[in-house]
Amino acid sequence: MKKFLIGTTLLTATVFLPLGGTEVIDLTQGGVRRFPLPEKYAKSQVTDITPFDFSGLKQIAPFGAALADDADALGGKALCLGEKQDHQQNFPMGIQGRTSKKSLASKRLPKNRIPQDEKYHLYSLGQVTLEPAVIFWGHRSWALQQDLSRFFSRTDPGRNTVEVVVSLKFTGPAYVEGSTQKNSVRLDRILLVGKSK
């Protein structure tokens, strides 16, 4: 167990080390776009990470995360944190350097700021400079994770400064008043937004 200071709150969390996954299509290199980009990012260099690219599922599965079918998600699938985890707290997330142990970005979503429509919304973690070993994490358990290390560029350091944007859906009465769905947090997309073209 490791301890992390997020804002003024000290969290205790297990740090997982996801395995590397398959290469993703980097839209800045002229790859085929599988899904349309939000209009505000259409003129930027964007790396689009979707459930097809999520890595480390075997490591985080024991903590309640799984790739689940979701008709609202890109490609019909999302990384889902289900009822095995506590959903009563505010939702923290961030970017963590795995080697440096530095928090590169963090955000806490208070319950009263979570949309009540049980649909996907984009949340920006702000601009970060990627390190050679770095992960996105979500939930106080850190059970939502995606390794971002393979997007670090040794040859073009300017590409390492990006805005990290995640697409999340919150369901269930822990997040949405009067909901009859199960409590869950779902992640279906991570965008690494670079400079404008």
C-alpha positions as CSV (number, residue, x, y, z in Angstrom):
1,M,0.0,0.0,0.0
2,K,1.2,3.5,-0.8
3,K,0.0,6.9,0.5
4,F,-0.8,9.8,-1.8
5,L,-1.7,13.3,-1.0
6,I,-4.5,14.5,-3.3
7,G,-5.4,18.1,-2.5
8,T,-5.6,18.1,1.3
9,T,-6.7,14.4,1.6
10,L,-4.3,11.6,2.2
11,L,-5.3,8.5,0.3
12,T,-4.0,5.0,0.8
13,A,-4.0,3.0,-2.4
14,T,-2.5,0.0,-4.0
15,V,-0.4,0.8,-7.0
16,F,-0.8,-1.6,-9.9
17,L,1.6,-2.1,-12.7
18,P,-0.4,-2.7,-15.9
19,L,1.1,-4.8,-18.7
20,G,1.8,-3.1,-22.0
21,G,-1.0,-3.4,-24.6
22,T,-1.2,-3.3,-28.3
23,E,-0.2,-0.1,-30.2
24,V,-2.9,2.5,-30.6
25,I,-3.6,4.6,-33.6
26,D,-2.0,7.9,-33.1
27,L,-4.1,10.4,-35.0
28,T,-1.2,12.9,-35.2
29,Q,0.5,10.4,-37.5
30,G,-2.4,10.3,-40.0
31,G,-3.9,7.0,-38.8
32,V,-7.4,6.0,-39.5
33,R,-9.9,7.7,-37.2
34,R,-12.1,5.1,-35.6
35,F,-14.4,7.5,-33.8
36,P,-15.1,11.2,-34.5
37,L,-13.4,13.7,-32.2
38,P,-15.3,16.4,-30.2
39,E,-15.4,19.5,-32.3
40,K,-13.2,21.5,-29.9
41,Y,-10.3,19.1,-30.5
42,A,-10.7,18.7,-34.2
43,K,-7.8,21.0,-35.1
44,S,-5.4,19.7,-32.5
45,Q,-3.0,16.8,-32.5
46,V,-4.9,14.0,-30.7
47,T,-4.0,10.5,-29.5
48,D,-7.3,8.6,-29.0
49,I,-7.2,5.8,-26.5
50,T,-10.4,3.6,-26.5
51,P,-11.4,0.3,-24.9
52,F,-9.7,-1.5,-27.8
53,D,-6.4,-0.1,-26.4
54,F,-6.9,-0.5,-22.7
55,S,-4.1,-2.5,-21.1
56,G,-3.6,-4.2,-17.7
57,L,-7.1,-5.6,-17.4
58,K,-5.8,-8.8,-15.8
59,Q,-4.1,-6.9,-13.0
60,I,-7.0,-4.6,-12.1
61,A,-9.8,-7.3,-12.5
62,P,-9.4,-8.5,-8.9
63,F,-10.2,-5.0,-7.7
64,G,-13.6,-4.8,-9.5
65,A,-12.7,-3.4,-12.9
66,A,-13.8,-5.1,-16.1
67,L,-14.3,-4.4,-19.7
68,A,-18.1,-4.3,-20.0
69,D,-20.6,-4.1,-22.8
70,D,-22.2,-0.6,-22.9
71,A,-24.3,0.6,-25.8
72,D,-23.5,4.3,-25.0
73,A,-19.7,3.7,-25.1
74,L,-17.4,4.0,-28.0
75,G,-17.4,0.7,-29.8
76,G,-19.9,-0.6,-27.4
77,K,-17.5,-1.3,-24.5
78,A,-16.1,0.5,-21.5
79,L,-13.8,-0.1,-18.6
80,C,-16.2,-0.5,-15.7
81,L,-15.7,-0.1,-12.0
82,G,-18.7,-1.9,-10.5
83,E,-20.3,-2.5,-7.1
84,K,-17.3,-4.3,-5.6
85,Q,-15.8,-0.8,-4.9
86,D,-17.1,1.9,-2.6
87,H,-19.1,4.5,-4.5
88,Q,-20.0,6.7,-1.5
89,Q,-17.1,9.1,-1.7
90,N,-16.3,11.9,-4.1
91,F,-14.5,10.7,-7.3
92,P,-10.8,11.5,-7.5
93,M,-8.6,10.8,-10.5
94,G,-5.2,11.8,-11.7
95,I,-2.0,11.2,-13.7
96,Q,0.9,9.6,-11.7
97,G,4.5,9.2,-12.7
98,R,5.3,5.5,-11.9
99,T,9.1,6.0,-11.6
100,S,9.2,9.5,-10.2
101,K,6.2,8.9,-7.8
102,K,5.0,12.4,-8.7
103,S,1.4,13.4,-9.1
104,L,1.4,15.1,-12.6
105,A,-2.3,16.0,-12.3
106,S,-5.3,15.4,-10.1
107,K,-8.9,16.2,-10.0
108,R,-11.7,15.5,-7.5
109,L,-15.3,15.4,-8.7
110,P,-17.7,16.3,-5.9
111,K,-20.9,14.3,-6.0
112,N,-22.9,17.5,-6.6
113,R,-20.9,18.2,-9.8
114,I,-21.6,14.9,-11.4
115,P,-24.2,15.1,-14.3
116,Q,-27.5,13.5,-13.4
117,D,-28.2,12.0,-16.9
118,E,-26.1,8.8,-16.6
119,K,-24.3,9.6,-19.8
120,Y,-20.7,10.0,-20.9
121,H,-19.1,13.4,-20.3
122,L,-15.6,14.7,-20.9
123,Y,-13.5,15.7,-18.0
124,S,-10.1,17.5,-18.4
125,L,-7.3,16.8,-16.0
126,G,-5.4,19.8,-17.5
127,Q,-2.1,20.0,-19.2
128,V,0.6,17.6,-18.1
129,T,4.1,16.6,-19.3
130,L,4.2,12.9,-19.8
131,E,7.1,10.9,-18.2
132,P,8.6,7.7,-19.5
133,A,6.5,5.7,-17.0
134,V,3.0,7.2,-16.3
135,I,-0.5,6.1,-15.6
136,F,-4.0,7.5,-15.5
137,W,-5.9,6.4,-12.4
138,G,-9.4,6.8,-11.2
139,H,-11.4,6.2,-8.0
140,R,-9.9,6.3,-4.5
141,S,-9.0,2.6,-4.9
142,W,-7.0,3.4,-8.1
143,A,-8.9,0.4,-9.6
144,L,-9.6,2.3,-12.9
145,Q,-6.2,2.5,-14.6
146,Q,-4.6,3.0,-18.0
147,D,-0.9,2.9,-18.7
148,L,0.1,5.9,-20.8
149,S,3.8,5.2,-20.9
150,R,4.0,4.2,-24.6
151,F,2.9,7.7,-25.6
152,F,6.0,9.3,-24.1
153,S,8.3,10.4,-26.9
154,R,12.1,10.4,-26.4
155,T,12.7,11.8,-29.9
156,D,10.2,14.7,-29.8
157,P,9.9,16.1,-26.3
158,G,7.4,18.7,-27.4
159,R,4.9,15.9,-28.0
160,N,4.9,15.0,-24.3
161,T,3.0,18.1,-23.2
162,V,-0.6,17.3,-23.6
163,E,-4.1,18.0,-22.1
164,V,-5.5,14.7,-20.7
165,V,-9.2,14.4,-21.2
166,V,-11.2,11.4,-20.0
167,S,-14.7,10.3,-20.9
168,L,-16.7,9.0,-17.9
169,K,-20.2,7.9,-17.1
170,F,-21.5,7.7,-13.5
171,T,-24.6,5.5,-12.8
172,G,-26.6,4.3,-9.8
173,P,-28.1,6.0,-6.7
174,A,-24.6,6.7,-5.2
175,Y,-24.2,9.3,-8.0
176,V,-27.6,10.0,-9.5
177,E,-30.6,10.7,-7.3
178,G,-33.4,8.3,-7.8
179,S,-31.4,6.0,-10.2
180,T,-32.5,2.4,-10.5
181,Q,-29.2,1.3,-12.2
182,K,-26.3,-0.3,-10.4
183,N,-23.6,1.9,-9.0
184,S,-20.7,2.1,-11.5
185,V,-18.1,4.4,-13.1
186,R,-17.4,3.7,-16.7
187,L,-14.4,4.9,-18.8
188,D,-14.7,4.7,-22.6
189,R,-12.0,7.1,-23.9
190,I,-8.9,9.0,-23.0
191,L,-7.7,11.8,-25.3
192,L,-4.2,13.1,-25.2
193,V,-4.6,16.6,-26.8
194,G,-1.5,18.2,-28.1
195,K,-0.8,21.5,-30.0
196,S,-3.1,22.8,-32.7
197,K,-2.3,21.6,-36.3
